[in-house]
Amino acid sequence: MEHDVESILTLAANVRPERFHGEAGEVRQGTKHFVPGAAVFYAGAFWGMGAEEVHVVGQSRTKAMITITIRAEWLTNWRPKVVFKPSVVKRLAGTLHETRSAQEWQELADMFNQRSVLHAYERTVVEATECWRSWPGAGPLPHGALKAAVLYDDGPGSAIGAAFSYADGTDVSWIGEVGDEYRTKRARAMLLSKLALAEGR
């Protein structure tokens, strides 16, 4: 891609106002580098890792224009965008090596938006248990869980699933309504993966 282009078609997204961090589920505003709601522009992805992490260009908290790798789940409101700002175009021209039609960019935005709805985070067993007991369809929960993770539907206060691990190596999990069978399977895999990370597996 030439560096003297005047505009580039890519994706724009916004940094989530809030995200959970750590085992205690601490709520953080924005990210280390970006303020909540900051606009960033897609500059590529690690497709071999399922695009869980993406390269973006955006204005940092210090007002500097930066190119950085960030977790895709920390971004929302993906949409195609023609970028004209010279400082952004220059950075994108040096890093974005994907050529797509307008329709293909829209399909990529739709994919990121669909995936960004569900997020799994480690939480304390007490907090996760409270969530579990609030779901009529979750059923009884065995006592003595060591670790827990909770699945959220686009933000705090929207827990729709949880998983617990026990000393004997067993796991217990429940997922609410998240759409079709594929998304349900993906949500369960995401939740159990986060639980495994919490256990240090």
C-alpha positions as CSV (number, residue, x, y, z in Angstrom):
1,M,0.0,0.0,0.0
2,E,1.5,3.4,-1.0
3,H,2.3,5.9,1.6
4,D,1.1,8.9,-0.4
5,V,-2.6,7.9,-0.5
6,E,-5.1,10.6,0.7
7,S,-7.7,8.3,2.2
8,I,-8.1,4.7,3.3
9,L,-11.2,2.5,3.7
10,T,-11.0,0.5,6.9
11,L,-13.0,-0.1,10.1
12,A,-13.5,2.3,12.9
13,A,-14.5,1.2,16.5
14,N,-14.8,2.8,19.9
15,V,-13.1,1.8,23.2
16,R,-15.6,0.4,25.6
17,P,-16.5,2.8,28.4
18,E,-16.0,0.1,31.0
19,R,-14.2,-3.3,31.1
20,F,-13.6,-5.9,33.8
21,H,-10.0,-6.5,34.9
22,G,-8.5,-9.3,37.0
23,E,-9.9,-12.1,39.1
24,A,-11.8,-9.7,41.3
25,G,-13.6,-8.2,38.3
26,E,-12.4,-4.7,38.9
27,V,-14.2,-2.2,36.6
28,R,-11.8,0.0,34.7
29,Q,-12.5,3.0,32.5
30,G,-11.2,2.7,28.9
31,T,-7.8,1.1,28.5
32,K,-4.2,1.9,29.6
33,H,-3.7,3.8,26.3
34,F,-7.2,5.1,25.4
35,V,-9.9,7.0,27.1
36,P,-13.4,5.6,27.3
37,G,-15.2,5.9,23.9
38,A,-12.1,6.9,22.0
39,A,-12.3,6.2,18.2
40,V,-9.7,3.8,16.8
41,F,-9.1,2.5,13.3
42,Y,-8.4,-1.1,12.3
43,A,-4.9,-1.7,11.1
44,G,-4.8,-5.5,10.9
45,A,-5.3,-8.5,13.1
46,F,-3.6,-11.7,14.3
47,W,-5.8,-14.0,12.2
48,G,-3.9,-17.1,13.2
49,M,-5.2,-16.5,16.7
50,G,-8.8,-15.9,15.5
51,A,-8.4,-12.1,15.5
52,E,-8.7,-12.0,19.3
53,E,-6.2,-9.2,19.2
54,V,-6.1,-6.4,16.6
55,H,-3.8,-3.6,15.6
56,V,-5.4,-0.1,15.8
57,V,-4.4,3.5,15.2
58,G,-5.8,6.1,17.5
59,Q,-5.2,9.1,19.7
60,S,-3.9,8.1,23.1
61,R,-4.6,9.5,26.5
62,T,-1.6,11.8,26.0
63,K,-3.0,13.1,22.7
64,A,-0.3,11.4,20.7
65,M,-1.3,9.3,17.6
66,I,-0.2,5.7,18.2
67,T,-0.4,2.3,16.6
68,I,-0.9,-0.5,19.2
69,T,-2.2,-4.0,19.6
70,I,-5.3,-4.3,21.7
71,R,-7.8,-7.0,22.6
72,A,-10.8,-6.9,20.2
73,E,-13.2,-7.5,23.1
74,W,-12.3,-4.0,24.4
75,L,-13.8,-2.4,21.3
76,T,-17.4,-1.9,20.2
77,N,-19.4,-0.2,17.5
78,W,-17.4,-1.5,14.6
79,R,-18.3,0.1,11.3
80,P,-16.6,0.8,7.8
81,K,-15.0,4.2,7.7
82,V,-13.2,6.1,5.0
83,V,-10.3,7.9,6.8
84,F,-9.0,11.2,5.6
85,K,-6.9,12.5,8.5
86,P,-3.3,12.6,7.3
87,S,-1.7,11.4,10.5
88,V,-4.0,8.4,10.7
89,V,-3.8,7.6,6.9
90,K,0.0,7.6,7.1
91,R,0.0,5.1,9.9
92,L,-2.6,2.9,8.3
93,A,-0.7,2.9,5.0
94,G,2.3,1.5,6.7
95,T,0.5,-1.3,8.6
96,L,-2.8,-2.2,6.9
97,H,-2.2,-4.8,4.3
98,E,-5.8,-6.1,3.8
99,T,-7.6,-5.1,0.6
100,R,-11.4,-5.5,0.9
101,S,-14.5,-4.3,-0.9
102,A,-17.0,-2.1,0.9
103,Q,-19.2,-5.1,1.4
104,E,-16.3,-7.2,2.8
105,W,-15.5,-4.4,5.3
106,Q,-19.1,-4.4,6.4
107,E,-19.1,-8.2,6.8
108,L,-15.9,-7.9,8.9
109,A,-17.5,-5.2,11.1
110,D,-20.6,-7.4,11.5
111,M,-18.3,-10.3,12.6
112,F,-16.5,-8.1,15.2
113,N,-19.8,-6.6,16.5
114,Q,-21.3,-10.1,16.9
115,R,-18.3,-11.4,18.7
116,S,-17.9,-8.4,20.9
117,V,-21.3,-8.9,22.5
118,L,-20.2,-11.7,24.8
119,H,-17.3,-11.3,27.3
120,A,-16.1,-13.8,29.9
121,Y,-14.3,-12.5,33.0
122,E,-13.0,-14.0,36.2
123,R,-15.0,-13.1,39.2
124,T,-14.9,-14.1,42.9
125,V,-16.8,-17.3,43.7
126,V,-19.2,-15.2,46.0
127,E,-20.1,-12.8,43.2
128,A,-20.5,-15.6,40.6
129,T,-22.7,-17.6,43.0
130,E,-25.0,-14.6,43.4
131,C,-25.3,-14.4,39.7
132,W,-26.1,-18.1,39.4
133,R,-28.8,-17.9,42.1
134,S,-30.5,-15.1,40.2
135,W,-31.1,-17.3,37.1
136,P,-34.2,-19.4,37.4
137,G,-33.0,-22.0,34.9
138,A,-29.5,-22.5,36.3
139,G,-30.5,-25.1,38.9
140,P,-28.7,-26.0,42.1
141,L,-25.0,-25.2,42.5
142,P,-22.7,-27.6,44.4
143,H,-20.9,-26.0,47.3
144,G,-17.1,-25.7,47.6
145,A,-16.1,-24.0,44.3
146,L,-12.5,-22.9,44.1
147,K,-12.6,-20.6,41.1
148,A,-15.3,-18.9,39.0
149,A,-15.9,-17.0,35.8
150,V,-18.9,-15.1,34.5
151,L,-20.1,-14.4,31.0
152,Y,-21.5,-11.0,30.3
153,D,-23.7,-9.7,27.5
154,D,-22.1,-6.4,26.5
155,G,-21.2,-4.9,29.9
156,P,-21.5,-4.9,33.7
157,G,-24.8,-5.9,35.1
158,S,-25.7,-8.2,32.2
159,A,-24.4,-11.6,33.4
160,I,-25.9,-14.5,31.4
161,G,-23.7,-17.4,32.3
162,A,-21.2,-18.7,34.9
163,A,-18.7,-21.5,35.4
164,F,-17.2,-23.0,38.6
165,S,-14.3,-25.3,39.2
166,Y,-13.9,-27.7,42.1
167,A,-11.1,-29.5,44.0
168,D,-11.9,-32.9,42.4
169,G,-11.3,-31.4,38.9
170,T,-14.9,-31.1,37.9
171,D,-16.5,-28.0,36.3
172,V,-20.1,-26.8,36.5
173,S,-21.4,-24.2,34.0
174,W,-24.6,-22.7,32.8
175,I,-25.3,-20.4,29.8
176,G,-28.5,-18.5,29.2
177,E,-30.0,-17.5,25.8
178,V,-27.2,-16.1,23.5
179,G,-28.7,-16.8,20.1
180,D,-28.1,-19.7,17.7
181,E,-26.3,-23.0,18.5
182,Y,-23.0,-21.8,17.2
183,R,-22.9,-18.7,19.4
184,T,-24.0,-20.8,22.4
185,K,-21.1,-23.2,21.8
186,R,-18.7,-20.4,21.4
187,A,-19.9,-18.7,24.5
188,R,-19.5,-21.8,26.6
189,A,-16.0,-22.4,25.2
190,M,-15.1,-18.8,26.0
191,L,-16.4,-19.1,29.6
192,L,-14.6,-22.4,30.2
193,S,-11.4,-21.0,28.7
194,K,-11.5,-18.1,31.1
195,L,-12.1,-20.5,34.0
196,A,-9.1,-22.5,33.0
197,L,-7.0,-19.3,33.0
198,A,-8.2,-18.5,36.4
199,E,-7.1,-21.9,37.6
200,G,-3.7,-21.5,36.0
201,R,-4.2,-24.3,33.6
